Amino acid sequence: MSSLPAGESPSGPSLRWVALVVGLVLSGVAGIVNQVVWQRALKVVLGGSETLSSMIVVLVFLGGLGLGAAMAARSASRSRDPMVLLALLEAGLVVINAGVAVVLGLDISETVYAVQRVAVSAGVPLRLVYAFGATFTLLPPTLLMGATIPVASEAAQRQLGGQDAALVPVLFFVNTFGAAIGAVTASLWWLPWWGQRNALLGAIALNALAALVVGLVGRGPKVAPRPVEARDKARRPIRLEEVLGAVLGFVSLGYEMLLFRALSLAHGPLPATFALGLTAFLIFWALGMALSRRTSGSGSLTAGLTALAVAFVPLVLMWDEARHTGDYGDLGLLVPAAALYGLPVIGFGLLYGQLVSRRAEDWGRDVGRYSAFNTAGSCLGVLFFTLVAYEAPLAAGTTTVALVLVAVACAEWRAVEAGVRERRHAGVFGVAAAVASVFALGIGLGWNPTHAEDGTVTYWGRDGVVAIHPDGDVFLDGLWHTRLTDGPDGHVGRPYTWVMAAAAVLAHDNPHPERALVIGAGVGVSGVTLAGVEGLQVDGYEINETLRRVLVDRPDQTLDALHHPSLRWLWQDARTGLALDETRYDVILSAPLHLRQAGSSLLLSREYLRLVKSRMAEGGVLAVYSNEGPGAQSQLVQATLAEAFAYRTSWYDGIVTIASDRPITVTQERLQQRMQRKDLLYTQMWKLDRELQKEGGDGVFGLWDGHLSSDELGEVVIVDDWPLVEHPEVADAIVAPDPAP
């Protein structure tokens, strides 16, 4: 370390170093909790779970971090007390997030919808509205978060006497280690147990504690600002480390997105999958940063080994899928898989540490500049891998990342080799790797869908991965969704999608309702089933446009749903669509994905059901996918439905619930009357009724479970702020705790 600031005792720096480290850990925990909560909360009003809307939120978040780092690079050197400045940044986050928490406690959905309606009427693209809303919400706090590490670096060098640039990666390490703790804490504990608003309050408390620790314990003698000529160096030309930092950001964020996709395919898109994937990425990145302190020189070898590790990821996915037992969310399978997918991230962290250490002279300025370049590359990585690479198989994406890393290795080789011949060779290899990466991705884009040896056909798209198994089962991102039909009558009675449509029509007093809506149209089975009622016009919201390819390629197995004259497809988020379109429907089917899937509560919450109810015509009927088996999830769904509707009835062992504000009539007499009609749907009822009776059952009437009572339902319901239904173990503990022995 350098000489101490004037008046500083030998014990002072040690305690202040501890304060800085503790403050950065707390800041890291709070930062990732904030990110998780913000992104989820904004999904409710910025387009639900639509991929491109989520991408906008991530871009704004990263852009704010990069801009904050760039601003800190120019201003940190002027501060006479960087430790106090760091405390003020944390205090600023407390104030801003307190305001966000207040907003989350209000119901602003109608205000947001009103703004969206005005934008649509004025011809303004909704995604521009989303971008403005995300920027307005996230830019102030992310600017402060982005400035944290550059200011901390400035404090470490000028106030705490740090001289060795290898200490800079240590600051990143402790902050990222805190973020890893926050990732698992927010996703697996705070959100399911507390809800979004309370989780944000927890993050606010951590930011406040960080401000106190750094501002009080870390406070010490002020130091002189850097000389003006030193600050003017911030305008110097871009250096190689900064360019490579941008490239590293590009491949790092690209690989993170591929990691999430691989884990989702093998273990399902569950909250635990996302949480452990993010945690693994942060832990291994932090580990790489820590290791970088013990390494020096060129990152050529690091980049090459990392490229090799990334190239093996498709083989890891094959192994991971082969060992899967069907029990999605099994931590015994998920944890080692996340660790294997995370191993290449050690190389990303190691490269980051090596590059930022070489770049750091005046720590606050140089770390800020490097972070800004790295974040700019990260934004490009998000754009590229969402809009382009996600349209290709995973192997094409990982090959692209690996080849770009080869180009980085060549550039690093060129940077340290003095010989002209070696530099020329490194440049040629780097260009060849860059061209090969584009070629590899191009092959992947033309290699869609892919065909496996067992006959499975996989469609890769930015909205998700659709796998069609030989038996017709359809899987979305690794979870079973529905089944294709093997003929005009092959879908009747199976799977539940036909029962949902038939039960909803049977419950409606009018045998010929005029308008129907399917939320989660899937492969069109429910929509075409509804269209079997003469004169019934059907709208279908479907957010996953990858399914469009299935509909185009397999018209016979999807009942030609894409071109059905009575079925109108709406490829957008249903919540936004319902908010902006005031059409009233006689029958609405709402089929969210698995109840425990991340984001499913957005199509089950109290706020969502109120919106759906406002679009139901007088005497309208709602059918909801409502059960996955034993546990408190179905009780949560029923409690929420009971709060919104006066009457409910259940079909198909509780898998389908019919709700309405009018009494629901389900009798053998009504069933017989409907089955005498010539409409296709009623004819299908008649045929299924005969088949089920031949098997010794009670026919279609035997699929009805009966009317539902609200007497034994608890007071806890699904709300946008608390995604409890997505966490079955927590739901069991809160909603239906085990009786005391």
C-alpha positions in Angstrom: 0.0 0.0 0.0 1.0 3.6 -0.5 1.7 6.0 2.4 -1.3 6.8 4.5 -3.3 10.0 4.2 -2.3 12.7 6.7 -3.4 12.0 10.2 -4.2 8.4 9.5 -3.3 5.8 12.2 -2.1 2.3 11.2 -5.2 0.6 12.5 -7.5 3.1 10.6 -7.0 1.7 7.1 -7.7 -1.9 8.1 -11.0 -1.0 9.7 -11.9 1.1 6.7 -11.0 -1.7 4.3 -13.4 -3.9 6.2 -16.1 -1.2 5.9 -15.5 -1.0 2.2 -15.7 -4.7 1.7 -18.8 -5.1 3.9 -20.5 -2.2 2.1 -19.8 -3.7 -1.3 -21.1 -7.1 -0.3 -24.3 -5.5 1.1 -24.6 -3.4 -2.1 -24.2 -6.5 -4.3 -27.0 -8.3 -2.4 -29.3 -5.4 -2.6 -28.5 -4.7 -6.3 -29.5 -8.1 -7.5 -32.6 -8.2 -5.3 -33.6 -4.9 -6.9 -32.9 -6.2 -10.4 -35.1 -9.3 -9.8 -37.9 -7.4 -8.3 -37.8 -4.5 -10.9 -37.8 -6.9 -13.8 -40.7 -8.9 -12.5 -42.7 -5.9 -11.5 -42.2 -4.2 -14.8 -43.4 -7.3 -16.7 -46.9 -6.8 -15.2 -47.3 -3.4 -16.9 -44.8 -3.5 -19.7 -46.1 -6.4 -21.8 -46.3 -9.4 -19.4 -43.6 -12.0 -20.0 -43.1 -11.2 -23.7 -39.5 -11.8 -24.6 -38.8 -8.6 -26.4 -40.4 -6.5 -23.7 -38.1 -8.3 -21.1 -35.2 -7.6 -23.4 -36.0 -3.9 -23.3 -36.0 -3.9 -19.5 -32.6 -5.7 -19.4 -31.1 -3.3 -22.0 -32.3 -0.3 -20.0 -30.9 -1.8 -16.8 -27.5 -2.5 -18.4 -27.4 0.8 -20.1 -28.0 2.6 -16.9 -25.2 0.7 -15.2 -22.8 1.5 -18.1 -23.8 5.2 -18.1 -23.4 5.4 -14.4 -19.9 3.9 -14.6 -18.9 6.3 -17.4 -20.1 9.3 -15.4 -18.2 8.0 -12.3 -15.1 7.7 -14.4 -15.1 11.4 -15.0 -16.3 12.6 -11.6 -14.8 10.3 -9.0 -11.4 11.8 -9.2 -12.7 15.2 -8.2 -14.1 14.0 -4.9 -12.2 14.8 -1.7 -13.9 12.0 0.2 -14.8 9.0 -2.1 -15.9 6.9 0.8 -18.6 9.4 1.8 -19.5 9.7 -1.9 -20.0 5.9 -2.0 -22.2 6.1 1.1 -24.2 8.8 -0.6 -24.8 6.6 -3.6 -26.1 3.9 -1.3 -28.3 6.4 0.5 -29.6 7.6 -2.9 -30.6 4.1 -3.7 -32.5 4.0 -0.4 -34.5 7.1 -1.4 -35.2 6.0 -5.0 -36.2 2.5 -4.1 -38.5 3.7 -1.3 -40.3 5.7 -4.0 -40.5 2.5 -6.2 -41.8 0.6 -3.2 -44.6 3.2 -2.7 -45.5 2.9 -6.4 -45.6 -0.9 -6.2 -48.1 -0.5 -3.3 -50.4 1.4 -5.5 -52.6 0.0 -8.3 -51.3 2.0 -11.3 -52.4 -0.5 -13.9 -55.3 1.6 -15.2 -53.0 4.6 -15.5 -50.5 2.6 -17.5 -53.2 1.1 -19.7 -54.6 4.6 -20.4 -51.2 5.7 -21.5 -50.9 2.7 -23.8 -54.3 3.4 -25.3 -53.3 6.9 -26.1 -50.1 5.7 -27.6 -51.9 3.1 -29.8 -54.4 5.7 -31.0 -51.5 8.1 -31.9 -49.7 5.4 -33.8 -46.8 5.1 -31.4 -45.4 1.6 -31.2 -46.1 0.0 -27.8 -42.5 -1.1 -27.5 -41.4 2.5 -27.6 -43.8 3.1 -24.7 -42.3 0.1 -22.9 -38.8 1.5 -23.5 -39.7 4.9 -22.2 -41.5 3.4 -19.1 -38.5 1.2 -18.3 -36.1 4.1 -18.8 -38.1 6.4 -16.6 -38.3 3.8 -13.8 -34.8 2.2 -14.0 -32.4 4.9 -15.1 -32.1 6.8 -11.8 -31.3 3.8 -9.6 -29.1 2.1 -12.2 -27.0 5.2 -12.7 -26.2 5.1 -9.0 -25.6 1.3 -9.0 -23.2 1.7 -12.0 -21.2 4.3 -10.2 -20.6 2.1 -7.2 -17.5 0.1 -8.2 -15.6 3.1 -9.9 -16.2 5.2 -6.8 -15.2 2.3 -4.5 -12.0 1.8 -6.6 -11.2 5.5 -6.2 -11.7 5.3 -2.5 -9.5 2.2 -2.3 -6.6 3.9 -4.1 -6.7 7.4 -2.9 -8.1 7.1 0.7 -7.1 3.6 1.7 -3.6 3.6 0.1 -4.1 0.8 -2.4 -1.3 0.6 -5.0 -1.5 -2.9 -6.5 -3.9 -2.9 -9.4 -4.6 -6.6 -8.7 -6.8 -5.3 -5.8 -9.4 -3.9 -8.3 -10.7 -7.4 -9.2 -11.0 -8.1 -5.5 -13.5 -5.2 -5.3 -15.5 -6.7 -8.1 -15.3 -10.1 -6.4 -16.8 -9.0 -3.1 -19.6 -7.1 -4.9 -20.4 -10.0 -7.2 -20.3 -12.5 -4.3 -22.9 -10.4 -2.6 -24.9 -10.4 -5.9 -24.8 -14.2 -5.9 -26.2 -14.3 -2.4 -28.9 -11.9 -3.5 -29.8 -14.0 -6.5 -30.6 -17.1 -4.5 -32.1 -15.1 -1.6 -34.4 -13.0 -3.8 -35.6 -15.8 -6.1 -36.0 -18.7 -3.6 -36.8 -17.0 -0.3 -37.7 -13.3 -0.3 -40.0 -13.3 -3.3 -42.0 -16.5 -2.5 -42.1 -15.7 1.3 -42.5 -12.0 1.3 -43.6 -10.8 -2.2 -42.1 -8.2 -4.4 -42.8 -5.1 -2.4 -41.4 -6.6 0.9 -38.4 -8.0 -0.9 -37.7 -4.5 -2.2 -38.0 -3.2 1.4 -35.4 -5.7 2.4 -33.1 -4.5 -0.3 -33.7 -0.9 0.8 -32.6 -1.9 4.4 -29.4 -3.5 3.0 -28.6 -0.3 1.0 -29.2 1.7 4.1 -26.9 -0.5 6.1 -24.2 -0.3 3.5 -24.5 3.5 3.6 -24.1 3.5 7.3 -21.2 1.1 7.4 -19.3 2.9 4.6 -20.2 6.5 5.7 -19.6 6.0 9.4 -17.0 3.3 9.9 -15.2 4.0 6.6 -15.1 7.7 7.0 -11.7 9.2 7.5 -9.5 12.2 6.6 -10.2 13.8 3.3 -7.7 13.7 0.4 -6.8 16.1 -2.3 -8.6 15.6 -5.7 -6.4 14.3 -8.5 -4.6 17.0 -10.4 -6.4 18.5 -13.4 -3.9 17.0 -15.8 -4.5 13.6 -14.4 -8.2 13.9 -14.8 -7.7 15.1 -18.4 -6.3 11.7 -19.2 -9.9 10.4 -19.2 -10.1 11.8 -22.8 -7.3 9.7 -24.1 -7.9 7.3 -27.0 -9.5 3.9 -26.5 -7.2 1.2 -25.4 -7.1 -2.4 -26.5 -8.2 -3.6 -23.0 -11.4 -1.5 -23.4 -12.2 -2.9 -26.8 -11.6 -6.5 -25.5 -13.7 -5.6 -22.5 -16.6 -4.7 -24.8 -16.2 -8.0 -26.7 -16.0 -9.9 -23.4 -19.3 -8.3 -22.3 -20.9 -9.4 -25.6 -19.9 -13.1 -25.2 -20.5 -13.1 -21.4 -24.1 -11.9 -21.6 -24.6 -14.1 -24.6 -23.4 -17.2 -22.7 -25.5 -16.3 -19.7 -28.6 -16.4 -21.9 -27.5 -19.7 -23.4 -26.9 -21.0 -19.9 -30.5 -20.1 -18.9 -31.9 -21.8 -22.0 -29.9 -25.0 -21.4 -31.0 -25.2 -17.8 -34.6 -24.5 -18.8 -34.6 -27.3 -21.4 -33.3 -29.9 -19.0 -35.0 -28.8 -15.8 -38.0 -26.7 -16.9 -38.4 -22.9 -16.8 -39.1 -22.8 -13.1 -38.1 -20.0 -10.6 -35.5 -22.4 -9.0 -34.0 -22.9 -12.4 -33.5 -19.2 -13.0 -32.3 -18.6 -9.5 -29.6 -21.3 -9.5 -28.6 -20.4 -13.0 -28.0 -16.8 -12.1 -26.3 -17.8 -8.9 -24.0 -20.2 -10.6 -23.1 -17.5 -13.2 -22.3 -14.9 -10.5 -20.4 -17.3 -8.2 -18.1 -18.6 -11.0 -17.6 -15.1 -12.4 -16.6 -13.9 -8.9 -14.3 -16.9 -8.6 -12.6 -16.0 -11.9 -12.2 -12.4 -10.6 -10.6 -13.7 -7.4 -8.2 -16.0 -9.4 -7.2 -13.1 -11.7 -5.4 -11.5 -8.7 -2.9 -14.4 -8.8 -2.4 -14.2 -12.6 -0.9 -11.6 -14.8 0.1 -11.0 -18.4 -1.8 -12.1 -21.5 -5.3 -13.6 -21.4 -4.7 -15.6 -24.5 -4.5 -18.9 -22.7 -7.6 -18.0 -20.6 -9.6 -17.1 -23.6 -8.6 -20.3 -25.5 -9.5 -22.6 -22.6 -12.8 -20.8 -22.0 -13.7 -21.2 -25.7 -13.0 -25.0 -25.3 -15.2 -25.2 -22.2 -18.1 -23.3 -24.0 -17.8 -25.6 -27.0 -18.6 -28.6 -24.8 -21.8 -27.2 -23.4 -24.1 -28.9 -25.9 -22.7 -32.2 -24.8 -23.4 -31.3 -21.2 -27.0 -30.5 -22.2 -27.3 -34.0 -23.8 -26.0 -35.6 -20.6 -28.3 -33.4 -18.5 -31.4 -34.3 -20.5 -30.5 -38.0 -20.5 -30.3 -38.2 -16.7 -33.6 -36.4 -16.1 -36.2 -38.3 -14.3 -39.2 -36.1 -15.0 -39.2 -34.5 -11.6 -38.7 -30.9 -12.6 -37.2 -28.7 -9.8 -35.2 -31.5 -8.2 -32.3 -29.6 -6.6 -30.3 -32.8 -6.5 -30.2 -32.7 -10.3 -30.3 -28.9 -10.8 -27.4 -27.9 -8.6 -24.7 -30.1 -10.2 -26.1 -29.1 -13.7 -25.9 -25.4 -12.9 -22.3 -25.9 -11.6 -21.3 -27.7 -14.9 -22.9 -25.0 -17.1 -21.2 -22.3 -14.9 -17.7 -23.6 -15.2 -16.8 -21.7 -18.4 -17.9 -18.5 -16.5 -14.7 -18.8 -14.5 -12.8 -17.9 -17.7 -15.1 -14.9 -18.3 -14.4 -13.6 -14.7 -10.6 -14.3 -15.0 -10.4 -12.4 -18.3 -12.4 -9.5 -16.9 -10.0 -9.3 -13.9 -6.9 -9.6 -16.1 -8.0 -6.8 -18.5 -9.3 -4.4 -15.8 -6.1 -4.8 -13.8 -3.9 -4.0 -16.8 -6.1 -1.0 -17.6 -6.2 0.4 -14.0 -3.8 3.3 -13.3 -6.1 5.9 -11.8 -8.6 3.4 -10.5 -11.8 5.3 -10.4 -11.4 6.7 -13.9 -10.0 3.6 -15.5 -12.4 1.1 -13.8 -15.3 3.4 -14.8 -14.3 3.5 -18.4 -13.6 -0.2 -18.6 -17.0 -1.0 -17.0 -18.8 1.3 -19.4 -17.2 -0.4 -22.5 -17.9 -3.8 -21.0 -21.6 -2.9 -20.4 -21.9 -1.5 -23.9 -20.8 -4.9 -25.2 -23.2 -6.6 -22.8 -26.1 -4.6 -24.3 -25.1 -5.7 -27.8 -24.9 -9.3 -26.5 -28.4 -9.1 -25.2 -29.7 -7.7 -28.5 -27.8 -10.2 -30.7 -28.5 -13.3 -28.7 -32.2 -12.4 -28.3 -32.9 -11.4 -31.8 -30.6 -13.6 -33.8 -28.8 -16.4 -31.8 -32.0 -17.5 -30.1 -33.4 -18.4 -33.5 -30.7 -21.1 -33.9 -30.1 -24.3 -32.0 -28.0 -24.1 -28.8 -25.0 -25.6 -30.5 -24.9 -22.7 -33.0 -25.0 -20.2 -30.1 -22.2 -21.8 -28.1 -20.1 -22.3 -31.2 -20.5 -18.6 -31.9 -19.4 -17.7 -28.3 -16.4 -20.1 -28.5 -15.2 -18.7 -31.8 -15.4 -15.1 -30.7 -13.3 -16.1 -27.7 -10.8 -17.6 -30.1 -10.6 -14.2 -31.7 -10.0 -12.6 -28.3 -7.2 -15.1 -27.6 -5.6 -14.1 -30.9 -5.9 -10.4 -30.1 -4.3 -11.0 -26.7 -1.5 -13.0 -28.3 -0.9 -10.1 -30.7 -0.8 -7.7 -27.8 2.1 -9.4 -26.1 4.1 -10.9 -29.0 6.7 -8.5 -30.3 7.4 -10.2 -33.6 5.8 -8.9 -36.8 5.1 -12.4 -38.0 3.4 -13.5 -34.8 1.2 -10.4 -34.8 0.2 -11.0 -38.4 -0.7 -14.6 -37.7 -2.7 -13.6 -34.6 -4.6 -11.0 -36.7 -5.4 -13.6 -39.4 -6.5 -16.1 -36.8 -8.7 -13.5 -35.1 -10.4 -12.5 -38.3 -10.9 -16.1 -39.3 -12.5 -16.9 -35.9 -14.9 -13.9 -36.3 -15.9 -15.0 -39.8 -16.3 -18.6 -38.6 -18.6 -17.5 -35.8 -20.9 -15.7 -38.2 -20.8 -18.8 -40.5 -21.6 -21.1 -37.5 -24.6 -19.1 -36.5 -25.8 -19.0 -40.1 -25.7 -22.8 -40.3 -27.7 -22.8 -37.1 -30.3 -20.5 -38.4 -30.7 -22.7 -41.5 -30.8 -25.8 -39.3 -34.2 -25.1 -37.8 -36.1 -27.2 -36.9 -33.6 -29.9 -35.8 -34.4 -33.6 -35.9 -33.2 -36.0 -33.2 -32.6 -39.8 -33.7 -35.7 -40.6 -31.7 -37.9 -38.6 -34.1 -38.2 -35.5 -31.9 -38.4 -32.3 -33.9 -37.2 -29.1 -32.1 -38.1 -25.6 -33.2 -35.7 -22.9 -31.8 -37.0 -19.4 -31.4 -36.6 -16.2 -29.4 -39.8 -16.8 -27.5 -38.8 -20.3 -26.5 -38.0 -23.8 -27.7 -40.8 -26.1 -28.9 -40.1 -29.8 -29.1 -42.5 -32.2 -30.8 -42.1 -35.8 -29.7 -43.0 -38.8 -32.0 -46.2 -39.5 -30.0 -47.4 -35.9 -30.7 -46.6 -34.5 -27.2 -45.6 -30.8 -27.3 -43.0 -29.5 -24.9 -42.3 -25.7 -24.4 -38.9 -25.0 -22.9 -38.7 -28.5 -21.5 -42.2 -28.7 -19.9 -45.1 -30.7 -21.4 -47.8 -28.3 -22.9 -50.3 -30.2 -25.0 -50.6 -33.0 -27.6 -51.1 -32.7 -31.4 -54.1 -34.5 -32.8 -53.9 -37.6 -35.0 -57.0 -36.7 -37.0 -60.2 -34.7 -36.9 -61.5 -36.7 -33.9 -58.1 -37.5 -32.4 -58.2 -34.6 -30.0 -61.7 -35.2 -28.6 -61.6 -35.9 -24.9 -57.8 -35.7 -24.7 -55.9 -33.8 -23.5 -57.7 -31.4 -21.1 -57.7 -28.7 -23.8 -60.8 -30.2 -25.4 -62.6 -30.7 -22.1 -61.9 -27.1 -21.2 -63.6 -25.8 -24.3 -66.5 -28.2 -24.2 -67.2 -27.6 -20.5 -67.2 -23.8 -20.9 -69.7 -24.0 -23.8 -71.8 -26.5 -21.9 -71.9 -24.1 -18.9 -73.1 -21.2 -20.9 -76.9 -20.7 -20.9 -76.9 -20.0 -24.7 -76.1 -23.1 -26.7 -74.8 -20.7 -29.5 -72.5 -18.1 -27.8 -71.3 -15.5 -30.3 -67.7 -14.6 -29.2 -65.0 -16.6 -27.4 -61.4 -15.9 -26.4 -58.6 -18.3 -25.8 -55.7 -17.0 -23.7 -52.7 -19.2 -24.4 -53.9 -20.5 -27.8 -51.0 -22.9 -28.1 -51.4 -25.2 -31.1 -55.0 -24.2 -31.6 -56.8 -27.3 -30.2 -59.0 -25.4 -27.8 -59.7 -22.6 -30.3 -60.8 -25.0 -33.1 -62.9 -26.9 -30.6 -64.7 -23.7 -29.7 -65.1 -22.9 -33.4 -67.1 -26.2 -33.6 -70.1 -24.2 -32.3 -72.0 -22.7 -35.3 -71.5 -19.0 -35.6 -69.0 -18.7 -32.7 -66.1 -16.4 -33.5 -62.9 -17.1 -31.6 -59.9 -14.9 -30.8 -56.7 -16.5 -29.5 -53.8 -14.7 -27.7 -50.5 -16.5 -28.0 -47.2 -15.0 -26.8 -44.9 -17.7 -28.2 -44.4 -17.1 -31.9 -42.2 -20.1 -32.2 -45.5 -22.1 -32.2 -46.4 -20.4 -35.5 -43.8 -22.6 -37.2 -45.5 -25.7 -35.8 -48.8 -24.5 -37.1 -47.4 -23.9 -40.5 -45.5 -27.2 -40.7 -48.2 -29.5 -39.3 -51.6 -28.3 -40.5 -53.1 -31.8 -40.2 -52.0 -32.3 -36.6 -53.2 -28.8 -35.5 -56.5 -29.0 -37.3 -55.3 -26.2 -39.6 -55.9 -23.9 -36.8 -53.7 -21.1 -38.2 -56.0 -20.7 -41.2 -59.3 -21.6 -39.6 -61.9 -19.0 -40.8 -63.5 -18.6 -37.4 -60.2 -18.3 -35.4 -58.3 -15.0 -35.3 -54.7 -15.3 -33.9 -53.3 -12.4 -31.8 -49.6 -12.8 -31.3 -49.1 -10.7 -28.3 -49.2 -10.6 -24.5 -52.8 -11.3 -23.3 -52.8 -8.9 -20.4 -51.8 -5.9 -22.6 -54.2 -7.1 -25.3 -57.2 -7.3 -22.9 -56.4 -3.9 -21.4 -56.3 -2.2 -24.8 -59.2 -4.1 -26.5 -62.6 -3.7 -24.8 -64.3 -6.5 -26.8 -66.7 -8.5 -24.6 -66.7 -12.3 -24.8 -69.3 -14.9 -23.9 -66.7 -17.6 -23.3 -63.1 -17.1 -22.2 -60.5 -19.9 -21.8 -57.4 -19.1 -19.8 -54.7 -21.7 -20.0 -51.5 -20.5 -18.4 -48.6 -22.9 -18.4 -47.7 -25.1 -15.5 -48.7 -23.5 -12.2 -45.2 -23.6 -10.9 -43.6 -22.2 -14.0 -41.9 -18.8 -13.7 -44.4 -16.1 -14.6 -47.5 -18.3 -14.4 -49.0 -16.1 -11.7 -49.4 -13.3 -14.2 -52.3 -15.2 -15.7 -53.8 -16.3 -12.4 -53.6 -13.3 -10.1 -56.4 -11.2 -8.6 -55.5 -8.3 -10.9 -55.6 -10.5 -13.9 -58.9 -12.0 -13.1 -60.4 -8.6 -12.6 -59.2 -7.6 -16.0 -60.6 -10.8 -17.6 -63.9 -10.3 -15.8 -64.2 -6.8 -17.2 -64.1 -8.3 -20.7 -66.8 -10.9 -20.1 -70.3 -10.3 -21.5 -73.4 -10.6 -19.3 -73.6 -14.3 -18.2 -70.1 -15.0 -19.5 -68.2 -18.1 -18.5 -64.5 -18.4 -17.7 -62.6 -21.7 -17.9 -59.2 -21.9 -16.1 -56.5 -24.5 -16.0 -56.4 -25.0 -12.2 -54.6 -28.1 -10.9 -51.4 -30.0 -11.2 -51.9 -32.5 -8.4 -51.9 -32.5 -4.6 -50.7 -29.4 -2.8 -51.7 -25.8 -2.1 -51.4 -24.5 -5.6 -54.9 -25.5 -6.7 -56.2 -24.1 -3.4 -54.6 -20.8 -4.2 -56.2 -20.8 -7.7 -59.6 -21.6 -6.3 -59.4 -19.0 -3.5 -58.5 -16.3 -6.2 -61.3 -17.5 -8.5 -63.8 -17.5 -5.5 -62.9 -13.9 -4.7 -63.6 -12.8 -8.3 -66.6 -15.0 -9.2 -69.7 -16.1 -7.3 -70.0 -19.6 -8.8 -67.4 -22.3 -9.7 -67.6 -25.9 -10.9 -64.8 -28.4 -11.5 -64.1 -30.8 -14.4 -61.5 -33.5 -15.2 -60.3 -34.2 -11.6 -59.9 -30.5 -10.9 -57.7 -29.7 -13.8 -60.4 -27.4 -15.3 -62.4 -24.9 -13.3 -65.5 -23.1 -14.7 -66.3 -19.8 -13.1 -69.1 -17.3 -13.6 -71.2 -14.7 -11.8 -74.3 -16.6 -12.8 -75.3 -20.1 -11.4 -73.6 -22.8 -13.5 -76.0 -25.5 -14.7 -74.5 -29.0 -15.3 -77.1 -31.7 -15.6 -77.6 -34.8 -17.7 -80.7 -33.1 -19.2 -78.7 -30.1 -20.4 -76.0 -32.4 -21.8 -78.6 -34.5 -23.7 -80.2 -31.4 -25.1 -76.9 -30.1 -26.4 -75.8 -33.4 -27.8 -78.9 -33.4 -30.0 -77.7 -30.3 -31.9 -75.8 -30.6 -35.2 -72.9 -28.3 -34.3 -69.5 -30.1 -34.6 -68.7 -29.6 -30.9 -72.0 -31.1 -29.8 -71.5 -34.0 -32.2 -68.1 -34.6 -30.7 -69.7 -34.6 -27.2 -72.2 -37.2 -28.4 -69.4 -39.5 -29.8 -67.3 -39.2 -26.7 -70.2 -39.8 -24.5 -70.9 -43.1 -26.3 -67.2 -44.2 -26.1 -67.0 -43.4 -22.4 -70.2 -45.3 -21.7 -68.9 -48.3 -23.6 -65.9 -48.3 -21.2 -68.3 -48.6 -18.3 -68.3 -44.9 -17.3 -70.9 -42.2 -17.0 -70.1 -40.7 -20.3 -69.2 -37.0 -20.6 -71.2 -36.3 -17.5 -68.7 -38.5 -15.6 -66.0 -36.0 -16.3 -67.7 -33.4 -14.2 -66.5 -33.2 -10.6 -69.3 -31.1 -9.2 -69.9 -27.6 -7.8 -67.2 -26.1 -5.6 -67.7 -24.5 -2.2 -65.7 -21.6 -0.7 -66.1 -22.7 2.9 -62.7 -24.4 3.3 -60.6 -21.9 1.2 -58.1 -19.8 2.9 -57.7 -16.0 2.8 -54.4 -16.1 0.8 -54.9 -15.4 -2.9 -52.6 -14.9 -5.9 -51.7 -11.3 -6.5 -49.2 -9.7 -8.9 -47.0 -8.6 -6.0 -46.7 -12.2 -4.5 -46.0 -15.0 -7.0 -46.7 -17.7 -4.3 -48.3 -20.1 -6.7 -45.0 -20.6 -8.6 -43.4 -22.0 -5.4 -45.3 -25.2 -4.4 -43.2 -25.9 -1.3 -43.7 -22.4 0.1 -47.4 -22.5 -0.9 -47.8 -25.7 1.1 -46.2 -24.2 4.1 -48.2 -20.9 4.0 -51.6 -22.0 2.6 -51.9 -25.6 3.8 -49.4 -26.2 6.6 -49.0 -29.7 7.9 -51.2 -30.2 11.0 -49.5 -30.2 14.3 -48.6 -33.7 15.6 
